[in-house]
């Protein structure tokens, strides 16, 4: 069997460009997502500076529209999504006791597609102007937008969307097929469950986006008329397609955060998650209902009272499983011994913040009240409470919690707490006043507002808050930089973890588990520790471990599409052909070259096991 | 609690702009549902926050306490409670929600004493047509008090959204005949100039697409209608000079009285307006500023730079400001 083995060791940059190891891909996602998070954050800061006083002229109207479009698009698709994939990659295979994801090559391809899509979109700033039709890109504003900004939007999202879709499929297959012996579905850690449901949502939500983007691309590049009422098209088609994708997207983002919070709350309360089966059921139900509520983004579009009422009630229903989750977290802490580490602080900050975002969500579900809330700053406040207060706080909790596992180092707790308090206070200062701005008549996406409308003070406060958030983020980066100079973390299980990812020695071996562990219940590692065992009981003898070979092809496949996109944007068909040729040739090579991977031999594994300290 | 909440929200913002100071039936109804939902939500928040604060104070790990807490799996009674009670609360909210959704979505014909109105959104101004009165005006809507107004909404270019927070929530104006929208407004009893906004991103000057709604007494409204219909656009003095220049350069897009094109805003009664182009103070300097370089005031709008010298601009400004309805 091991005759095919050719153990290719690459080092330095080439190692990162060719890696198919889920742990390294997780780190790549984290770095790229962090980079785009900074860019999106800067865009937000420019907007808040522009709005800190009435009739300000820090940026021009056109620039502001580009900023608001790019801020939304970048934060959703190129910051939040990759950060979620970062943790899914870093954690899910470890939590289910697997040696990698089901398709390591595809995993790498997913990352590079996302990365080139993000780079393409952001290059628009340097190449004649960014898209300016909002992250929702409503037709006909998007179809008639001058310049090539919206083309960059369409193609950037198309390429990265393909990456997300194959990433989602990969995790579905991984979680269904690669669980360790004894890891039944109802023993899976909650983060893995949320990753599973999120991947399912990706599978069904991203194809509509792909189709919508194709239609928009045909409309812009080849003068199609899907959305042009003058030639029999209808602008509402885009709105429906976009939100059929767009609403599940919100749950794609929030569910893994719920998962991270569930792990952190249980670990630092030293308690089993309260109502585990209810939590699983609530996750699945939220994911399912997420597909039946898209029209609540379109109450003012004029679909009539029947449609509006049905979708209003469906939207309200989501509050029930979400409430179940909140109470389960509270009662997980109830009776526990809560340790307020930085990770736990983020989780504890998350709960009330997310509840506030949730209750405004129920208010927004009322169509006639939504006529007042819709497209006002009230909505801006609401979705930032959910996406920053929910997704981002959850991801920060996950970052501090899993950082030792990802990087074999811990982040400084004091700096972490400074990060938490500045960001958390800054967040509420920025977004709480925005509820009132909206009710007081301020529409969203305005590049300025006239004085004499009683909007000045709250906008000023909001901008101050934004600066605090920026300071918090800077502290995080200082913390990360300091951590790189540190040696390995003091223990492979620094938080008294409950799940399998903490049962692995430091530094995490390339093959994760020398022997696949036997899982004997929920919180598998905790059970073994409680029984007085040092580590997991192995489910197999030590043997050769089959590993996938690294490959540069995913990067080149993605680069080909990146090249082709420029051809479409600048209407040069030769460039399109060259780009697509690069992609297809690489796909051909991948299909015809037999790649059996390599084996890490039993002796090497045994050698590793000797030096293990848990 | 209800009254307290209402009190808390009242007095927030500009009384001609804030949805928290509703006027007329529609905004009143919407406001009452906002308050009802907020009350229920604050109840939920209080329950969560009380448990939350209790838990994080009571169950923090004490120094030296290394005991392992009991590993509780769950509690059926509690779990049923926090599923059932929210469902109950949502039903309390859902019933009035559905009722009001139907209530506010009237598509019927105007009855006697009610008004029909057609609103068309343009980049970046509003066109108002009173079909029965045969009046087309722009930017400033004149309506009588205590009147139900049936509004038909559409757009000449991209999607806009018609929003008068004090009087009614917004409805989108969609391009295309198949996507016309309908809403109604009740103007309330106050004589007041309300601020209106465009709520859907519609291009560079989306933020500047403000308009006004002047709610006046029924008599004043009638007077306005008849003087509007009589308006001719004749002028004297420097304004007469301006009229000539206007007729030569501007009439193809802008109408005054019965003459002129319909591409740009109808300028009949321009002298009575509250604002120049919806945003600038209404004075001669600003009228000139607008004519000299419309792009500087509202970037991306469709008005070209008309090649006029300073004197001509001055005369046109005089002319426009002289267009008053008696």
Interface residues (C-beta under 8 A of the other chain):
Chain A: X60 X61 X62 X65 X68 X132 X133 X134 X138 X140 X141 X144 X229 X230 X233 X234 X235 X236 X269 X270 X271 X272 X274 X275 X276 X277 X278 X300 X301 X302 X304 X305 X308 X309 X312 X313 X316 X317 X319 X320 X323 X324 X326 X327 X328 X330 X331 X333 X334 X335 X336 X337 X338 X339 X340 X348 X351 X352 X355 X356 X359 X360 X362 X363 X365 X366 X367 X368 X369 X370 X371 X372 X374 X375 X376 X436 X439 X440 X441 X443 X444 X445 X446 X447 X448 X449 X450 X452 X453 X454 X455 X530
Chain B: X9 X12 X13 X14 X17 X18 X19 X20 X27 X29 X30 X31 X33 X34 X37 X38 X41 X44 X45 X48 X49 X51 X52 X55 X56 X59 X60 X61 X62 X65 X67 X68 X69 X70 X71 X72 X73 X74 X75 X78 X79 X82 X83 X86 X87 X90 X93 X94 X97 X98 X100 X101 X102 X103 X104 X105 X153 X157 X158 X159 X161 X163 X165 X166 X168 X169 X170 X171 X172 X174 X175 X176 X177 X178 X179 X180 X181 X182 X195 X197 X198 X199 X200 X201 X202 X203 X204 X205 X206 X207 X208 X210 X279 X299 X300
